[in-house]
């Protein structure tokens, strides 16, 4: 079985953090800096996360209500797929 995560799983890992800085996201979601930049751009464009300015130049990213709805949907799908794998 392939151990690589799908883009959906990476996005879910990022959204699960709630609010975090770039370094915390990168390490917690186990991704490279290049991947982090790609996903942050996408999640910001889709309004799944928002930038929070906590100082100069410190920036944090916080999941939005739309992001939480997506995360619940992803978790439901992953849970359903896990149950199907056991059969």
PEZI-V889815 format. One record per residue. RES is the residue in one letter. NEAR is the number of other C-alpha atoms within 12 Angstrom. Layout:
RES;NEAR / RES;NEAR
This chain:
X;5 / X;5 / X;6 / X;11 / X;16 / X;13 / X;19 / X;20 / X;24 / X;29 / X;39 / X;33 / X;33 / X;39 / X;38 / X;28 / X;27 / X;27 / X;28 / X;29 / X;29 / X;29 / X;21 / X;22 / X;32 / X;26 / X;19 / X;23 / X;28 / X;21 / X;26 / X;18 / X;17 / X;13 / X;21 / X;29 / X;17 / X;18 / X;31 / X;33 / X;19 / X;19 / X;30 / X;24 / X;14 / X;18 / X;22 / X;30 / X;35 / X;27 / X;25 / X;21 / X;15 / X;14 / X;10 / X;8 / X;9 / X;14 / X;18 / X;24 / X;34 / X;30 / X;33 / X;24 / X;17 / X;19 / X;31 / X;26 / X;19 / X;27 / X;28 / X;19 / X;18 / X;24 / X;21 / X;15 / X;17 / X;19 / X;14 / X;14 / X;13 / X;12 / X;11 / X;10 / X;10 / X;8 / X;7
